[in-house]
Amino acid sequence: MNKRQKYALVNPEGEVVTVVSPGFDLWENYSSQGENIVVCVDEDAYTDTELTETLVWDFQAQSWKPRETRPGKHYKWKNGRWNADNPAALAELRKQRQIKLASTDWTQLADCPLSTYEKEAWTIYRQKLREVPRTFANIRDLDEVVWPKKPGED
């Protein structure tokens, strides 16, 4: 009885980039993927989720080995362990900060219905938002960010 196979495209760190089933033209789509290799996997041996999230290919042993769960969204597998991807985390932080700033632009308009005191409170809040990327420059995960409170949230 023949076992059904699927294929895992594995990067040089042993991390699975993608999993494809037979019939997918693997070579046409991935032949120019640099140093990545293709590993044949029995269909019933592991789920796609196990391959991409909980296992890593051990090149020396030529077998799968477990790895710890990714500590956060902005971590990359390198040198046999999870490493914080600070540039990606900072980019996401800036993106979220920009959304927060944009949602308060109305508070700075000349015809804004806020009092001078309320407008100043929003100006201070917006300045605190601008300082967040500098304050959290060594961020590893967005869960580390302490966002300033909007006026009236105290």
C-alpha positions in Angstrom: 0.0 0.0 0.0 1.5 3.4 -1.1 1.4 6.2 1.5 0.2 9.5 0.3 2.9 12.2 0.3 3.1 15.9 0.6 6.1 18.2 0.3 7.5 20.7 2.7 9.7 23.5 1.4 12.3 24.1 4.1 14.6 27.1 4.4 18.3 26.9 5.5 17.3 27.3 9.1 15.1 24.2 9.0 11.9 26.1 9.1 9.0 25.1 6.8 8.2 27.9 4.3 5.1 26.1 2.8 3.5 22.7 2.5 2.1 21.5 -0.8 0.3 18.4 -2.0 1.0 16.1 -4.9 -0.1 17.6 -8.2 1.3 21.0 -7.3 4.1 21.9 -9.7 6.7 22.3 -7.0 9.6 22.8 -9.3 8.0 25.4 -11.5 6.9 27.4 -8.4 9.9 26.9 -6.1 12.9 26.0 -8.2 14.3 29.5 -7.9 14.0 29.6 -4.1 17.7 29.9 -3.4 18.9 27.6 -0.7 15.5 26.1 0.2 15.1 22.3 -0.1 12.1 20.1 -0.6 11.4 17.4 2.0 8.9 14.6 1.3 6.5 13.9 4.2 4.0 11.1 4.7 0.5 12.7 4.5 -0.5 11.1 7.8 2.7 11.8 9.7 2.1 15.5 10.5 -0.5 18.1 9.9 0.5 21.2 7.9 0.2 23.3 11.1 2.6 20.9 13.0 5.1 21.3 10.1 4.9 25.1 10.0 4.5 25.9 13.7 5.9 23.1 15.9 8.6 21.3 14.0 11.9 22.1 12.4 14.0 20.1 9.9 17.3 18.8 11.4 19.6 18.7 8.4 22.2 16.7 10.3 19.8 14.0 11.5 17.7 14.2 8.3 14.5 14.2 10.5 11.9 16.5 12.1 12.5 17.7 15.6 10.2 19.7 17.8 10.7 23.4 18.6 9.2 25.7 21.2 6.2 27.8 20.3 6.8 31.2 18.7 6.9 33.7 21.6 5.2 36.4 19.6 4.3 37.5 16.1 7.6 39.3 15.5 10.0 36.5 16.1 12.1 34.6 13.5 13.7 31.2 13.7 17.4 31.5 13.4 20.4 29.5 14.7 18.1 27.0 16.3 16.0 29.4 18.4 13.5 32.2 18.2 14.9 35.6 17.8 13.1 38.9 18.1 12.6 40.7 14.8 12.9 44.3 16.1 12.5 46.1 12.8 9.3 44.2 12.0 7.9 44.9 15.5 8.9 48.6 15.2 7.2 48.9 11.8 4.0 47.4 13.3 4.2 49.8 16.2 4.6 52.8 14.0 1.6 51.6 11.9 -0.6 51.3 15.0 0.6 54.7 16.2 -0.2 56.3 12.9 -3.8 54.9 13.1 -4.2 56.3 16.6 -2.8 59.7 15.5 -5.1 59.8 12.4 -8.1 59.0 14.5 -7.4 62.1 16.6 -6.6 64.6 13.7 -10.1 66.1 14.1 -9.1 67.4 17.6 -6.6 69.8 16.1 -8.8 71.4 13.5 -9.7 75.1 13.8 -13.5 74.4 13.8 -13.2 71.6 16.4 -16.0 71.8 19.0 -13.5 71.2 21.9 -12.6 73.8 24.5 -9.1 75.2 24.6 -8.4 73.0 27.7 -9.7 69.8 25.9 -7.8 70.6 22.8 -4.6 71.0 24.8 -5.2 67.6 26.4 -5.5 66.1 23.0 -2.3 67.9 21.8 -0.4 66.4 24.8 -1.9 62.9 24.0 -0.8 63.2 20.4 2.7 64.2 21.4 2.9 61.1 23.7 1.9 58.9 20.8 4.7 60.4 18.7 7.2 59.5 21.5 6.1 55.8 21.6 8.5 54.5 19.0 11.4 56.1 20.7 10.3 54.9 24.1 9.9 51.3 22.9 12.9 51.3 20.4 14.0 47.9 21.6 10.6 46.3 21.4 10.4 42.5 20.8 6.6 42.2 20.9 3.7 44.7 20.7 2.4 43.4 24.0 5.2 45.3 25.6 3.8 48.7 24.5 2.1 50.8 27.1 0.0 53.2 25.0 -0.9 56.6 26.5 -4.4 57.1 27.7 -6.7 59.3 25.6 -8.0 62.4 27.4 -10.9 61.4 29.6 -9.8 57.7 30.0 -8.0 58.3 33.3 
